[in-house]
Amino acid sequence: MDHDKEYILKLAHESNVKFIRLWFTDILGFLKSFAITIEELEDALSEGIRFDGATLQGFIRTDEREMIAMPDASTFKILPWRPKEDSVARMICDIYQVDMTPYEGDSRYILKKNLKAAADEGLTFYTGTEIEFFLFKNSVRPEVLDRGGYFDLTPLDTAADYRRQIVLTMEEMGIDVISSHHEGAHSQHEIDLRHEDALTSADNIMTTRLIIKEIAQINGIHASFMPKPFTDQNGSGMHLHQSLFKEEENIFFDKKKKLFLSQTCEHYIAGLLRHCKEFFAITNQWINSYKRLHKGFESPTHMTWSSTNQSALIRVPLLRSNKPGSMRVELRSPDPSCNPYLAFSAILAAGLKGIKEKYSLPQAVDSIPDGPSAESHVPRQLSEALQYFSDSDLMKNTLGPTIHGKFIQNKLLELEQYNSYITDYEINTYFPLL
């Protein structure tokens, strides 16, 4: 740590850094920040900075409690969109209580805690993400920039330059991008991030979301991670590719098995399927999230797995037998507005429980089940998902009682506010009729 501190201080001064923004994530996945000057950096690296910890609680701020934001030296990056003169850097923080014990309401700490438990079993959790989002003309109401579709080019894709700026900025921030392209809906785009260990991946998702917002704002447009802004268009997902390694070996791969799925991987998928209703409120946390999950919009609708079916919750991508390191499982339900630290924690816990308990993997389903009332349907609304989450001992133990309880309070408040709001649908439908 002393070596890291020495290096960061030297780098900051050589790069003419004047301000350092300290980032942390609240329970709902919103990035929070406050700034210190370069003169405070040495003390911040040694002792952290005190702040009001109630900002971590989302919409529920029941008490003010002083906390310590401790910068993670490995996350020091200069923000390329800020002026080069008197430049600005960022550092991602871990949150401690004043006695310097980790705060159980810090979602980044919760992920580190779950990753350590896996590491104690010799396992490393890797994730890669496909982040979908929209670029709109303004921030008042969704107004598309283009009417392009999947992989379209000019003239249908008018936002190629915006994506280019986003990707170049991400690379300057040390985030590896595999590809970017126009997505299926009007004004919708996707950026795919390379596989990283889950903590780095979660940090990268938070950084990517901010970069996309910043580049949009610089160009006078609006970026949105809203899961479903249009009734008649696809919504935005955040497909999550996962693999487990033991030392240098991908334990999801077995050359002798069908689809190269190892028995460990089968148990893992079975764990995701059995417990997905319990973690669904975490991966799909907004009322709007459930408007996306309907038949005909390239989104998962059923708790099934497949190598081809787009309505399946889990897809096993096909791969060549000489690429064992690429063996992975793709969870297609999360959307890009979730808290990645909590989502990764919950998903990993479900998969590991499947491995530990040796759950049996059901047959793959390569076609969409008949009927909207099929037993295997994913939760249809937030209230349903929240009930499963509330009753889940697995989620309470994985996320800890602090986050489990605060998350439920936040979602109950959201539901209460929504249920009392008069929507355009009600005015258009009932006002002329009743």
NORVENLIN-V550753 format. One record per residue. N is the residue number from 0. OMEGA is omega in whole degrees, -180 to 180 (999 if undefined). Layout:
N/OMEGA ; N/OMEGA
//
This chain:
0/178 ; 1/178 ; 2/179 ; 3/-180 ; 4/180 ; 5/-179 ; 6/-178 ; 7/179 ; 8/179 ; 9/-179 ; 10/-179 ; 11/-180 ; 12/-180 ; 13/-178 ; 14/177 ; 15/178 ; 16/177 ; 17/-178 ; 18/174 ; 19/177 ; 20/178 ; 21/-176 ; 22/168 ; 23/-172 ; 24/178 ; 25/-172 ; 26/-179 ; 27/178 ; 28/175 ; 29/180 ; 30/178 ; 31/-176 ; 32/164 ; 33/-172 ; 34/171 ; 35/177 ; 36/-178 ; 37/-179 ; 38/-178 ; 39/-171 ; 40/-178 ; 41/178 ; 42/-180 ; 43/180 ; 44/-178 ; 45/-170 ; 46/-177 ; 47/-180 ; 48/180 ; 49/178 ; 50/-180 ; 51/-177 ; 52/178 ; 53/179 ; 54/179 ; 55/-168 ; 56/-179 ; 57/-179 ; 58/-178 ; 59/179 ; 60/-173 ; 61/-178 ; 62/174 ; 63/-178 ; 64/-179 ; 65/180 ; 66/177 ; 67/173 ; 68/-178 ; 69/-177 ; 70/173 ; 71/-174 ; 72/-177 ; 73/-177 ; 74/180 ; 75/177 ; 76/175 ; 77/-177 ; 78/-173 ; 79/180 ; 80/177 ; 81/-179 ; 82/179 ; 83/176 ; 84/-173 ; 85/-173 ; 86/-176 ; 87/176 ; 88/174 ; 89/170 ; 90/178 ; 91/-173 ; 92/164 ; 93/-173 ; 94/179 ; 95/170 ; 96/-174 ; 97/176 ; 98/177 ; 99/168 ; 100/-178 ; 101/-179 ; 102/-177 ; 103/177 ; 104/178 ; 105/-175 ; 106/177 ; 107/177 ; 108/-180 ; 109/177 ; 110/179 ; 111/179 ; 112/180 ; 113/177 ; 114/177 ; 115/178 ; 116/176 ; 117/180 ; 118/177 ; 119/176 ; 120/178 ; 121/-174 ; 122/172 ; 123/-177 ; 124/178 ; 125/178 ; 126/172 ; 127/-172 ; 128/170 ; 129/-175 ; 130/177 ; 131/-178 ; 132/179 ; 133/171 ; 134/-175 ; 135/180 ; 136/-178 ; 137/-175 ; 138/-179 ; 139/174 ; 140/-180 ; 141/177 ; 142/-169 ; 143/173 ; 144/-178 ; 145/176 ; 146/178 ; 147/178 ; 148/-173 ; 149/176 ; 150/179 ; 151/176 ; 152/176 ; 153/8 ; 154/-176 ; 155/179 ; 156/-178 ; 157/-175 ; 158/-178 ; 159/180 ; 160/178 ; 161/178 ; 162/179 ; 163/179 ; 164/-180 ; 165/-177 ; 166/179 ; 167/178 ; 168/177 ; 169/-179 ; 170/175 ; 171/178 ; 172/176 ; 173/-180 ; 174/-179 ; 175/180 ; 176/177 ; 177/-178 ; 178/173 ; 179/-179 ; 180/173 ; 181/180 ; 182/-171 ; 183/-178 ; 184/176 ; 185/175 ; 186/-179 ; 187/-175 ; 188/179 ; 189/173 ; 190/-177 ; 191/-179 ; 192/179 ; 193/179 ; 194/176 ; 195/170 ; 196/-168 ; 197/180 ; 198/177 ; 199/180 ; 200/179 ; 201/176 ; 202/-179 ; 203/178 ; 204/179 ; 205/180 ; 206/-180 ; 207/-180 ; 208/178 ; 209/180 ; 210/180 ; 211/178 ; 212/-177 ; 213/-179 ; 214/177 ; 215/-179 ; 216/178 ; 217/-178 ; 218/176 ; 219/176 ; 220/-176 ; 221/176 ; 222/-178 ; 223/174 ; 224/175 ; 225/-175 ; 226/-174 ; 227/-179 ; 228/-177 ; 229/180 ; 230/-171 ; 231/180 ; 232/175 ; 233/172 ; 234/-179 ; 235/175 ; 236/172 ; 237/-178 ; 238/-173 ; 239/177 ; 240/-173 ; 241/172 ; 242/177 ; 243/179 ; 244/169 ; 245/-169 ; 246/-178 ; 247/-174 ; 248/173 ; 249/-173 ; 250/173 ; 251/-172 ; 252/172 ; 253/-174 ; 254/-175 ; 255/-173 ; 256/176 ; 257/-176 ; 258/-179 ; 259/179 ; 260/175 ; 261/177 ; 262/176 ; 263/179 ; 264/177 ; 265/178 ; 266/-179 ; 267/179 ; 268/179 ; 269/177 ; 270/177 ; 271/-178 ; 272/-176 ; 273/-174 ; 274/-174 ; 275/178 ; 276/-178 ; 277/-180 ; 278/-175 ; 279/180 ; 280/178 ; 281/-178 ; 282/-179 ; 283/-163 ; 284/-175 ; 285/176 ; 286/-179 ; 287/-178 ; 288/-173 ; 289/173 ; 290/-179 ; 291/-167 ; 292/-179 ; 293/-180 ; 294/176 ; 295/-177 ; 296/176 ; 297/179 ; 298/180 ; 299/179 ; 300/-176 ; 301/-179 ; 302/-180 ; 303/175 ; 304/-176 ; 305/172 ; 306/-176 ; 307/-169 ; 308/-178 ; 309/177 ; 310/-180 ; 311/178 ; 312/-175 ; 313/176 ; 314/174 ; 315/-178 ; 316/177 ; 317/179 ; 318/179 ; 319/-176 ; 320/-179 ; 321/179 ; 322/-177 ; 323/-180 ; 324/-178 ; 325/180 ; 326/-176 ; 327/177 ; 328/-179 ; 329/174 ; 330/-169 ; 331/-176 ; 332/-175 ; 333/173 ; 334/-169 ; 335/179 ; 336/179 ; 337/172 ; 338/-173 ; 339/180 ; 340/179 ; 341/-180 ; 342/180 ; 343/179 ; 344/-176 ; 345/-179 ; 346/179 ; 347/-180 ; 348/180 ; 349/180 ; 350/-180 ; 351/177 ; 352/176 ; 353/178 ; 354/-177 ; 355/-177 ; 356/179 ; 357/178 ; 358/176 ; 359/180 ; 360/176 ; 361/179 ; 362/175 ; 363/178 ; 364/-174 ; 365/174 ; 366/-178 ; 367/178 ; 368/-179 ; 369/171 ; 370/-180 ; 371/-177 ; 372/179 ; 373/-174 ; 374/-175 ; 375/-177 ; 376/176 ; 377/176 ; 378/-174 ; 379/-180 ; 380/-175 ; 381/-177 ; 382/178 ; 383/-180 ; 384/-178 ; 385/178 ; 386/177 ; 387/180 ; 388/-179 ; 389/-176 ; 390/-171 ; 391/173 ; 392/180 ; 393/-179 ; 394/179 ; 395/180 ; 396/-178 ; 397/-175 ; 398/-178 ; 399/-177 ; 400/-179 ; 401/-179 ; 402/179 ; 403/-179 ; 404/-179 ; 405/179 ; 406/179 ; 407/178 ; 408/179 ; 409/-177 ; 410/176 ; 411/177 ; 412/179 ; 413/-180 ; 414/179 ; 415/180 ; 416/180 ; 417/-177 ; 418/179 ; 419/-176 ; 420/178 ; 421/-174 ; 422/175 ; 423/179 ; 424/-179 ; 425/179 ; 426/-177 ; 427/-176 ; 428/-170 ; 429/-175 ; 430/178 ; 431/-173 ; 432/-171 ; 433/999
//
